[in-house]
Amino acid sequence: MTVDAKVTLRDVARLAGVHAATASRALNAETRSLVRSETAARVEDAARVLGYRPDHLARSLKTRRSSSVGVVVPDLTNPLFPPIVRGIEDYLTPKGYVALLGNTDNDDDRERRVIEGMRDRYIDGLVVATARRHNPLLVEASRNGLPIVLVNRVVDDHLLPSVSVDDPLGARQAVAHLVGLGHRHIAHIAGPQEISTGYGRYRGYLGGMEAAGIAVGPRDVVFAETFSEAEGYRCARKLIGRRQAPTAIVAGNDMIALGVLRALADAGRSCPDDVSLVGFNDMPFMDRITPPLTTVRLPHYDVGAAAAQLLLERLADPGVPVKILYLPPELVVRSSATPPRPGA
């Protein structure tokens, strides 16, 4: 049967032999459980026969609810984020929600425009992967009634619920692995310090070095401006160009690590023979580069799914206490880190 644009909910209810309110509950994922399964199946069959499609726009204008959730990421080209978004979508979809994706390119003005555009479309809440440690825009939006959950990042004052990974622990694991291999001159290319991931991994590096009894000098750490391959290359050139180059580098993330590998190759040095390297994130294909990258694995999918769960909890009960969840990282040992050369 061809789709009739004029088919209404009352038409579906009439064919199914139920009241329009019952049909409405049966076709809404949030209220389907209130209807007997046999009745719900009959309503769904009627809607399918008639080609009925709910008018979500009209519903959202009436209720100020759209069954949609905004998902804001800083960089769509970063392979870290697709598994996180997949976890969010897979959790939301069975609950009747649709995820609307927005990319900010790490630009504050664009972030504001993306969030404002989503709010104009009556999103029910936001899952945000762009937060800085101090983020007045998101805190203000939350105080104005927009449910927000952070993913992969946290804010210092813990005013917003979040799901991330224990970044300091992961960095300590990376340092301990290198120390166990015999390295003593271990440098760190740290991510941006205004972002919790960069700051947390830097703190973890310092903690790991302190636990190993190794002093960290001012020339042992270089701070990247972004989590990018280009910044990894720039920072690595500074480290390996020094008279006493490190025998190992802990990179702020895998993108930075890729830049380190390129810098080493351009300088005629090899990994791991001259410099061992540990990344962070375990992005897709890190096991297929040369050499396969030793890195700290994050449970990307689980982080996304847990963030979506927190958001739906807040939608169901706006007064629920703020939760800050840290999932455990895992060191994945591959071939990019080996014992230093004798005498290095």
Buried (B, 14 or more C-beta within 10 A) or exposed (E): EEEEEEBBBEBBBBBBEBEBEBBBBBBBEBBBEEBEEEBBEBBBEBBEEBEBEBEBEEBBEEEEBBBBBBBBBBBBEBBBBBBBBBBBBBBBEEBEBEBBBBBBEBEEEBBEEBBEEBBEEBBBBBBBBBBBBEBEBBBEBBEEEBBBBBBBBBBEEEBBBBBBBBBBBBBBBBBBBBBEBBBBBBBBBBBBBEBBBBBBBBBBBBBBBEEBEBEBEEEBBBBBEBBBBBBBBBBBBEBBEEEEBBBBBBBBBBBBBBBBBBBBEEBEBEBBEBBBBBBBBBBEEBEEBEBBBBBBBBBBBBBBBBBBBBBBBBBEEEEEEEBBBBBEBBBBEBBBBBBBEEEB
